[in-house]
Amino acid sequence: MNNHIAAAPILRVEDVCKTVATVEGQLSILDSVSLEINVGESVAVVGASGSGKTTLLGILAGLDLPNAGDVWLDGDRVTAMPEEDRARVRGRCVGFVFQTFQLIESLTALENVMLPAELRGRSDAENDARMYLDRVGLADRLSHYPRQLSGGEQQRVAIARAFASRPKVLFADEPTGNLDTVTGGRVIELLFALNRESQTTLVLVTHDTAIADRCDRVLSLEAGRIAA
Amino acid sequence: MRFRFVLKLVARDWRSGELRLLLAAALVAVGAVTAISLFVDRLQQALVAEAATFLGADSVIRSSRPILDEFREAAAARGLAQVDVVSFPSMLFSDDSDDARNQLVSVKAVGSGYPLRGTVRIADEPFGRDRATDTVPALGSVWLDSRLFPALGLSLGDTVSVGYAKLRVTRVLTAEPDRRPSFLDLGPRLLMRVEDIPATKLIQPGSRVSYRLLLAGETETLADLRDSIKADLAPNYRWRNVRDSSPTIGGALDRAESFLLLGGLLAVLLGGAAVALAAHRYARRHYSHVGVLKTLGATPADILWAYVGVLLVIGIVGVLAGLVLGILVHLGIVAALATYLPVRLPWPGPDPFVVGGVTGFVCLGAFALPPLLNLRRISPMRVIRREPDRGLSNAITYGFAGVGSIGLLVWYSQSVWLMTWALAGAAVVCSSFAVVALGLLRGGRLVGMQAGSAWRLALAGLQRRRRENVAQITIFGLAIMILLILLLVRTALLDEWRSQIPQNAPNHFLINVAADEVGAVQDLLREHTDYDGSLFPMIRGRVITVNGEPARGWRAREGERGEDLGPGLGSERNLTWSDDVPGDNAVVQGDWWSADTAEALISVEVDYARGNGLRVGDMLEFDIGGLPVSARVANLRRVEWDSLQPNFFIVFSRAALAEFATTHMTSFHLEPDRKPFLNRLLAAHPTITVIEVDAIIDQVERIIDRVTRAIELILALVLGAGALVLIASIQASHETRMKEHALVRALGGTRSLIAGALAGEFAVLGAFAGIVAVLGAEITVFALQTRVFELEYEIHPWLWLAGPAVGTLLIAGVGYLGTRKLVRSPPVLVLREL
């Protein structure tokens, strides 16, 4: 099959199944999930704990592989690729914002944001990073280490890092899950604002319906299936 | 991925302190090995040089024929230093009058430049305080042994006659480096110039003369010379060097090398263990880092090369810094031991630096590479969902470490036995450790349930981290085991060396005692020394036939091949007769004869008999002073050669030698401060010859003393490496401990509860490690002692108390010091830092 198709959806999922082995036998996490997400669209994935949201996000982003089914990301059939190639696809078109921020402790805010560009060997990494940190309001925190920043500040650094890689698709996994309501609100505003400016496709996993409602579309997962 | 990114990764990890432990471990491993190698290299060169003084040279060509000019030319062409020495016995006359007193002396005629190694010592009066000199007697003059002055009634400045030459006595000779006890070396020494020999007209065809060409220079050059003249050497010229000239020194050097090598190897393995712990910790702390990099598009290959790059940078920096550290440490050692070391240590060769460098990279490759290689397999999913990390398989971890360790062991030791037994010890220990440690941990938990809360916490902690603790007990146990092995082996070596020279061993030999002097000499000895031996008759002779067959053919056909089987059958030997079994001899086959036997019987030393194929009942024909004597082998004897008592390969029954006039000999012990007794003895019996062995023993003791100090130093370095392993392994569990104890404190645990639990946990860990270490040490030392050092083995009961005690104190002490920060920190701070 041709791995590259010139289709409008940036993300296409066909009959994806994921099971994991437990002591009680095989446990189905995702069951025949199919969906399409178009360029520039913002989609919220909601569902109860254990409904398979995070697993779906991992598979959509090419971090994990399903047991069955296929995923096309930016025209590439990532499910048919080895990890080496999937990493290149991620590097080319994917950005992440995580619930637990996932900043590298040994790097300053500036260095954390520079990291994606550095990995690609780009020479303008620092200017770009400064610009994005300025955009998220942390121009005066460039040389601070993650442990010297508050939770909200850390997530803003993570958002700057995500957009600094100029992604086509941004995956956000419970971006406010570790923040208080007020801070979470500010962070989500920033995320949506930057998303609009960059015209990035956004896939947001959350169980906060207020946040989900701000997206163009809401996909509800129940016991591994997309509810109608 | 760009190399620049690797450098940035290194710089950032360095800044955050993540690489410091790894670099410190690499640094110490390389530093310790380099310091040991440098010190050992220079000390060995010095020891060889010191041992060379026994020869007065690095190598010697020896013969009863004049040295060929081809040898001199070949040596000169290679730039080797050379000097001639000619030795022969002669009568020395106090003057040329008819009533001149005379004495048999051992003449040593030397060329200028003698000796090439070591120094000649002289005094300005007989038995006076001596000093070193770098000169030899001037032409036309001689230096004489102290004993010749009273014996011949001489003073400095007198003229003596040696053959036809008249030579002036200018100095008292007290020692020269290549003086050795030999019955061919008859009489006190006379040192003269080789250029004066023709004037003496003493050397005639048939004279018994020993010619030697002393040589000194690079080992390789000497070996080259030896190869090039090999064809001309055989069969009349013998080549000797330090190792084969003196079995005692050769053996001591070999053992010292084995030991220092063992010390070096242990430091490498401990350094390797520290590197492994530091690398595992570094890798564990980078799981999330790698997960994030992967989500950002880093491929597994990028990750692999990034961390191999980090290791390479650490390796280069660690090796370079380690070499510098090694040089500094070794200079420190040299400075600290300056007063004990030979005056000038030779410069080191390049080998120690190569050893240090290669060791550093092999260590990092074998111990640090596996956990870093594993990083490429970290799943990027771990950043969004905590997944159990696929740990590194034990096969890979231990496989790499095993291959690296074996590689280094083989490279250094080039001794299959040493390697095999060291590995056997390690294998037995590691598997026993796993089993015993698990058992101890399980048992500990049962006991812990009955104990107070601090102990319960401690034992629960041990139990919870069972896998890590089994590994830590293995490493702690290994470190303690190595220290115990060093201690035991060191003691064994020293004991062995000391036992080579028995206390109050005879240090003087008397020969040439006429039959009518025996009673008087014996009385004098008993009066002035602790002497309680007897004088042995002595006569020279050689075996001509065995059971009617020529001796040479007999030996070739019947004799056993191998080392240490004594000299050949046909050479001239000292023979004696005796009515009784000599002092510390024991008959092992056949029976001793009755004192009144009229039969011609002989008793043969058992190794000499084996080497020459002699059995009880064989008939031997001897040539003694030109007369044939036949005797039957009545028994075989075992002889205690180490006792330094007079001993003979062949002892006759009295009847066999009744017709021959013999001189007598004996040996006795004399303290240095009672040396003047020799004057009195020689004044009363001027024809007696005294051989002083104590000077030789002094030299041996000096060498052993220096080797001992070197060993103590290596022990200290290995201890340092062991301490580093402790610190690295405490660091490895630091984060988990911090977290747990902060939680306990947050839940209301008191500071003393935490402190008690920590101390208890480390103490129990240490005690467990100590128990298994003792087990491993006993097994390994048994193997080393019986196989490598060829010593007897005894179990060490004190070890079973000392091992666990040392383990407890050491680990509880270092562990508590390493973790007291978390006891002192408020829990809120600790939790925030995690």
Interface residues (C-beta under 8 A of the other chain):
Chain A: T54 T55 L57 G58 A61 L63 D64 E83 E84 A87 R88 R90 G91 R92 V94 F96 F98 Q99 T100 Q102 L103 I104 E105 S106 L107 E111 L115 P116 E118 L119 R120 G121 R147 S165 D173
Chain B: M1 R2 F5 K8 R12 D13 R15 S16 E18 S288 H289 G291 V292 L293 K294 T295 L296 G297 A298 T299 P300 A301 D302 S379 P380 M381 V383 I384 R385 R832 E833
